[in-house]
Amino acid sequence: MINSYRFSEKLNKQGIPRYVVLGRNDTVIDYREAEEFYRGCSITEITDEEHQIKDYEPYA
């Protein structure tokens, strides 16, 4: 799913600081695939959230 975006090759590059919040209950993106994609190039937090932006407000 992530790779379907044109710009995805730039998302997992080293040297760009980022904090990624992934939801176990996301029905759009499999959090395990996204976690693997970002491994080594981000601080990643796994939550029990879904795929709604309102769920991630506490992590902003």
ABEGO torsion letter per residue (X at the ends): XAAABAAAAAAABBGBBBBBBBBAABAABBAAAAAAAABGABBBBBBABBABAAAAAAAX
